[in-house]
Amino acid sequence: MSGWAAKRFWTQATVVPADQGFTVSLDGRALKTPAKTSFWVPSQGLADAVAQEWQAQDGKIRPETMPFTRTANSALDKVTPQFAAVADMLAGYGGSDLLCYRAAAPQELVARQAHAWDPLLAWAAATYDAPLTVTIGLMPIDQPDAPKAALARAVHALTPFQLAAFHDLVAITGSLVLALAIAHGHLTPDAGFDLSRTDEQWQIDLWGPDDEAAESEGHKRVSVAHAARFFTLCG
């Protein structure tokens, strides 16, 4: 037996001003989050993106085609009630950032990592006063307290809506520095994602592509682009 799925019951999804920002109504009925919280977003651009997702539904509602709605729901239901904990968790990536862990060999990979990642670490040092230590191998190292604190302040300065999108940037790239660079426009989403895949791309160049891995990478690339756009539309 196939599972039950909600079906479209509205004619028009409309952006409506709200006390905090903007909401979306379906034939005059205001959206609610899965936790029954009143739905709102901080900018009209973001509300427009949500409304377009609802307007595009045809027949059965397909949540997987509604990433802006999903991220906004996460911001309201999950991030807002536990903002400090989420921010602390993401800031923790600064202590084990992908960009700080380098290969010892072969020399081609060593050079490729340095070329790809050293400029980003220099950018983080200049932008956030957060110089991070680079190490060889995968054994964890303790980063200095001052850079970790500086990066944590940058994360805690985000709004709950920004933090919901930022979560995806960090989780997918594995790097707090890359996530900050993408979120604040220092890197395009595609460029940031490519830099996070430096090791994987070297393996592909060496051994050739894998269809299943390529499909997974494509989904992740799309998710990074969505998260970056959501972050930008927060205003």
C-alpha positions in Angstrom: 0.0 0.0 0.0 1.4 3.4 -0.9 1.7 6.0 1.8 -0.8 8.8 2.1 0.3 12.2 0.7 -1.4 15.5 1.1 -2.9 17.0 -2.1 -3.0 20.5 -3.3 -6.2 22.2 -2.0 -5.5 25.8 -2.9 -5.7 27.9 -6.0 -3.2 30.7 -5.3 -0.2 31.1 -3.0 0.2 34.8 -2.0 2.9 36.8 -0.2 1.4 38.8 2.7 3.1 41.3 5.0 3.4 40.0 8.6 4.4 41.6 11.9 7.9 40.1 11.7 8.3 40.3 8.0 6.3 38.3 5.4 4.2 35.2 5.3 2.5 33.2 2.6 -1.2 32.4 2.4 -3.0 29.7 0.5 -6.3 31.2 -0.7 -6.2 33.4 2.4 -5.2 30.7 4.8 -1.8 31.6 6.5 0.9 28.9 6.4 1.9 27.1 9.5 5.1 25.1 10.2 5.0 21.4 10.9 5.1 22.4 14.6 2.1 24.6 14.0 4.1 27.8 14.4 2.9 30.8 12.5 5.0 30.8 9.3 7.0 33.9 8.4 10.3 34.9 6.8 12.3 38.1 7.1 12.3 39.3 3.4 9.8 39.6 0.6 12.4 37.9 -1.7 12.4 34.8 0.5 8.6 34.8 0.8 8.4 35.0 -3.0 10.6 31.9 -3.2 8.4 30.0 -0.7 5.2 31.1 -2.5 6.6 29.9 -5.8 7.3 26.5 -4.4 3.7 26.2 -3.2 2.3 27.5 -6.4 4.4 24.9 -8.4 2.8 21.9 -6.6 0.6 19.9 -8.8 -1.6 17.2 -7.3 0.3 15.6 -4.5 2.4 17.9 -2.4 6.1 16.9 -2.7 8.1 18.4 0.2 11.4 17.4 -1.5 10.7 20.0 -4.2 10.3 22.8 -1.6 13.7 23.5 -0.2 13.0 27.1 0.7 9.9 26.1 2.7 11.8 23.4 4.4 14.7 25.6 5.5 12.3 28.3 6.7 10.4 25.7 8.7 13.7 24.5 10.2 14.6 28.1 11.2 11.3 28.6 13.0 10.8 25.1 14.6 14.4 23.9 15.2 16.9 26.7 15.1 15.0 29.5 16.9 14.2 27.5 20.1 17.9 26.3 20.4 19.9 29.0 18.6 22.9 29.0 20.9 23.3 25.2 20.8 23.1 25.1 17.0 25.5 28.0 16.7 27.9 26.3 19.1 27.7 23.1 17.2 28.5 24.8 13.9 31.2 26.9 15.4 32.9 23.7 16.6 33.8 23.0 13.0 36.4 25.7 13.3 38.4 23.4 15.6 38.6 20.7 13.0 38.2 22.5 9.7 38.6 20.4 6.5 41.1 23.0 5.1 43.6 22.4 7.9 44.2 18.7 7.3 46.6 18.0 4.5 48.1 15.0 2.8 51.7 14.1 3.2 51.9 12.6 -0.3 51.7 12.3 -3.2 53.2 15.7 -4.1 50.6 16.5 -6.7 47.8 16.2 -4.1 49.9 18.2 -1.6 50.3 21.0 -4.1 46.7 20.8 -5.1 45.5 21.2 -1.5 47.8 24.1 -0.9 46.7 25.9 -4.1 43.0 25.4 -3.3 42.9 25.9 0.5 45.8 28.2 1.5 44.0 31.4 0.1 40.9 30.6 2.0 42.8 30.2 5.3 44.5 33.5 4.5 41.1 35.1 3.9 39.7 33.8 7.2 42.8 35.1 9.0 42.4 38.6 7.4 38.6 38.8 7.6 37.9 37.3 11.1 41.4 37.6 12.7 41.3 33.8 12.8 44.6 32.2 11.7 44.2 28.5 11.8 46.9 25.9 12.1 47.6 23.5 9.3 48.6 19.9 10.0 49.7 16.8 8.0 47.4 13.8 8.4 44.1 13.2 10.0 45.1 13.1 13.7 43.1 15.9 15.4 44.9 19.0 16.6 43.8 21.7 19.0 43.4 25.0 17.3 44.3 28.2 19.3 41.5 29.5 21.4 41.6 33.0 19.8 40.8 32.0 16.2 38.1 29.6 17.4 36.5 32.3 19.4 36.6 34.7 16.5 34.9 32.3 14.2 32.4 31.4 16.9 31.5 35.1 17.1 30.9 35.2 13.4 28.5 32.3 13.6 26.6 33.6 16.6 26.1 36.9 14.8 23.9 35.2 12.3 20.1 35.3 12.5 18.1 32.1 13.0 17.1 32.1 9.3 20.7 32.6 8.2 21.9 29.9 10.6 19.4 27.4 9.2 20.9 27.9 5.7 24.5 28.1 7.1 24.0 24.7 8.7 23.7 23.1 5.3 26.7 24.9 4.0 28.9 23.7 6.9 27.5 20.1 6.9 27.9 19.6 3.1 31.4 21.2 2.7 32.8 20.0 6.0 34.4 23.4 6.5 33.4 26.4 8.6 35.8 28.6 6.6 34.3 27.5 3.2 30.7 28.0 4.6 31.5 31.6 5.7 33.2 32.3 2.4 30.1 31.1 0.4 27.6 32.7 2.7 29.2 36.1 2.6 29.9 36.1 -1.2 33.7 35.6 -1.1 33.1 32.4 -3.1 30.3 31.4 -5.5 28.4 28.3 -4.3 29.9 26.2 -7.1 33.5 27.4 -6.4 33.1 26.7 -2.7 31.7 23.2 -3.3 34.5 22.4 -5.7 37.1 23.4 -3.2 35.5 21.1 -0.6 35.8 18.3 -3.1 39.6 18.8 -3.8 40.5 15.4 -2.4 37.7 13.6 -4.2 38.4 15.3 -7.5 42.0 14.2 -7.3 40.8 10.6 -6.9 38.5 11.1 -9.8 41.3 12.4 -12.0 43.4 9.4 -10.9 40.9 6.6 -11.2 38.0 8.0 -13.1 34.4 8.9 -12.1 31.9 6.7 -10.3 28.3 7.1 -11.4 26.7 6.7 -8.0 29.2 9.1 -6.4 28.6 11.6 -9.2 24.9 11.5 -8.7 25.3 12.1 -4.9 27.7 15.0 -5.7 25.2 16.6 -8.0 22.5 16.5 -5.3 24.9 18.1 -2.8 25.9 20.8 -5.3 22.3 21.8 -5.7 21.8 21.8 -1.9 24.8 24.2 -1.5 23.4 26.5 -4.2 20.0 26.5 -2.4 21.5 27.2 1.0 23.6 30.1 -0.4 20.5 31.6 -2.1 18.4 31.2 1.0 21.1 32.9 3.1 21.3 35.8 0.6 17.5 36.3 0.5 17.5 36.6 4.3 18.5 40.2 3.7 
